[in-house]
Amino acid sequence: MDFKHYEEIASRVRADIVKAVHKAGSGHPGGSLSAADIVTALYFKVMNIDPANPRMEGRDKFILSKGHAGPVQYAALAERGYYGVEDMMSLRKLGSRFQGHPNRDKVPGIEMSTGSLGQGFAVSVGMAMAGKMDEKAGKKSGRVYVLLGDGELQEGLVWEATMAAAHYKLDNLCAIVDWNGLQIDGTIEEVTQFLSDNGYTYPVVMDTTGEIFSSYGISAFPTTFMIDKDGNVYGYVSGQLSEDVMRNIIEQTQKQGGTQK
């Protein structure tokens, strides 16, 4: 499959991120850049959406659980035609609808206001459950895609939601972990070691075998996979995600991803 078309879009998304954050003078460029390929693939290849009708019945939904990376979602929506690229250049300005974290009430295409880590994933589980109910009632229902950060997996709420997703067999939910290896206080390894040294334990994404997700009941459902900074994929892939579609998502997730004019 030819990825050049999507690579060009992802490069524009990265350029939009850099320009907007630079103009704002603040923001989270790293976590936004690392997710550019993933978000581009979802909005331009994978998801059933309509920029002319953002609330289309039966649409697929994307939740940016790592809400501080809002610029990547703003940029992807702009490039997809939900609004103009210039609109998002008011990022973080007083009175702008494009604030540091996505707001579903102000920006078309945003399915949930996120920012508090872990909550986006929990809400995505609820959306997937609602979708199952709609299907039983004969209504149209799309898939739910949610992107989490690797540091975000330190939130207990994520694992409570994971158990719920497995319990209710939510095969209409796809959880993606952007494993870029960094969080605000250092590398994942450094923070993990610090917490361990101080008596804290929790499931961590450093396990590349998928054993953690398996221990929480995830095997055939829901779809769960982790993508590291080199583009390697770990975990389980099921449901409607084929190998080709998966490869559209994972090209690379390096924080220092390049930009082009």
N, C-alpha and C positions, 0 to 999 in steps of 0.2 A: 504494500500500500504506500502511495506517495504522501509523505508528511510535509512536503515543502509548503503547501498552501497554509496549513495550520501553523507551521513554524513562523511564517511571515506574519500571521495574525498575532501570534504570541509575542513576537518582537515588537509589534505596534502596542500591544497591551503593556509590555514592559516600559516602553518609551513613555506612554501615557502616565504610568505610575511615577516614574522618575520626575517628569515635568510637574505633575500635580503636587507631589510631596515637596519638591524643591520650591515651588511657588508658595506653598503653605508655610514652609519653614519648620515643619514638624510632621511627625507621623511615623509609620512603621514600614519603611521601604523593604527591609530584608524579608520579612514574612510574606509580603505581597509578591515580591519578585520570585520567591521560591515556588509559589503556587500558580504562576502564570500559565505554564503549559497545561496543568491539570484543569484549571478553570476554563481556559480556551477550548480544550477538547470537549468539555461538558457543554458549553454554550453553543459551540459551532458544529459539533458532530453528533454528540450523544443525545442530548435532551430534546424532547418534543415541546417546543415553546413558540410563542408568536409575539414579537415585539409590538405589533399593532394591537394586540389584545393580551396584555400582561396577565389578566385574571382568567384566561381561557379555561373552560371546564375540561378536566382530564389532562391538564398539562403536567409535565414533570416539574419537580420543585428542587431547587438548590438552596441549601442552608450553609452559610459560612460560619461554622461554629467558632473558628478563631477570628472573631469579629474585628480585632485590631488590624487585620489585613484587608480592611474595607476597600482600599484603593484598587486592589486587583479585581474585585467584583464590580466596582464602579467602571473601571476601564473596559472590562469584558462586556458589560451591558451597553456602554457607549459604542464600542466597535460593532456590537450586534445590532445597533439601531434603535435602542430604547430611548435615547436622547443623544444630543451632540457631544462630541469629545470636549469641546470648549466648555460645556456646562460643568463638567466635573473639575475644571481648573479652579473653581471656587472652593475646593476642598478645605475644610476646617475654618473657613472664614465665618465671621459673625453673621448670622441670618441665612447662611447657605444650607440647602437641603443635603449637601454632601459633607456630613460631619465625619469625625474620626472613626465612628462605628456605624454600620448600616442601619437605616431607619425605614421600616416597611411602609410607614404612613406618608413618607415624603418622596421616596425614590421608586419609580416604576421598575418592576422586576425583582425587587427585594421581597423575599417571602417571610423573613423574620428579622426583627431588630436584635442584633447579637453584640456581644462584648464580654459579658461575664462568662468566663471559660467553662465549658461543660454543658451549659444550658442549651446551646444550639443543638447539640447531639440529642439531649433529652427530648427537646421539642420535635426533632425530626422523627424520633421513635413514635411520639404521639401522632404526628402527621401520617406516618405509615400505617398506624393502627386505624386512623380515621379512613385512610384509603381502602383498607380491607373492608371496613363497614360499608363504605360507598359501593364497593364491588358487589357485596351481598345484596345491597338494595337496588342493584341494576344500574348504578350510576357510573359514569366514566371516572377513572382514577389512574393517575400516572405514577411513575416511580419517584422516590425521594432520594436525593443525593446529598450527602453531608461531608464537609471537609473539616477535619480536625488538625490541630498542630500536635507535634510529638510531645512538647512540654505540657500541653493541655491534658494529656493522658494521666497526669499526676492528680487530676481532680477526681475525687471519689464519685461524683455525680455521673461521670462517664461510664464507670463500671456498673453502677446501678442500672443505668439505661441499657448497657450492653446485655445484662442479664434479662431485662424485660424484652429486648428485641429478640433474643434467642428463645425465650419462653413462649412468646406469641408467634414465633415462626414468620417473622416479617421479611419474606423474600422480595418485597417491593422496596426494600431499603438498602442503599449502598453507602457504606461508610468508608471514607478515604482518609488516611493519615499522611500528612505532608511531613515526612521525616527529614527535616533539613539539619537536624543535629544541634540547633541552637535555641535558647530561650533567653529571656531578659537578663537573668543572673549568670549566664555563662553557657557552656556546652551542656548537653543533656547528661553526659557522663559526669561532669563536675558537680552538677546540682544533685544528681542521683547519689553520688558518693557522699556529698555533704549531708543529705537527708539520712542516708544509711548510717553514717557516723554518729548522728544525733538521735538514733533510735526510731526513725520513721521507715516504714516499709509500705510499698504499694506496687501494683502491677506497672511495669515499665515497658516501653516500646523497644528497648534494646534487645529483647528476645526476638530474633529474626526467624525462629522456626514456626511461629504461630501457636506455640504451646499455650501462651497466655489466653488468646482468644478462644482456643479449644477448651481450656479449663472453664471458661464462662459459658460453655454450651454452644459455641458457634462452630459449625462445620459446613453444612449445606446452606444455611440461612442465618442471618441475612448475609448479603455480600459484604465481605470485609477484606481489605488488603492495605498493606503499608508500602509506601514508596520512599526509598532513601534518596540522599542527595546525589547519588550516581545513577538514579533511574532504575535501580533494582526493585523487584516486587516481591513481597512476602505476604503470606496469609492465604485466605480462601477467596476464590472467585466463583460465583455461581449465578443462578437466575438468568437474566437476559444479557449479561455481559460476556461477549465472545472474546476470544484471544485478540482479534483485530481491534475491537472497540477498546479493550484494555490498553493495547499498545498506543492508541491514539491519546491516551491520558498520561502515559508515563514517560514520554521522551526524556526529559531530565528535569530535576527540581532544584538545581543549584541556586543558592541565594545570590551568587554573583552573576546570574544569567545575563547575557549581553543584550544590548538594545541596538536597534537600527532606526535610522530616520525613515 
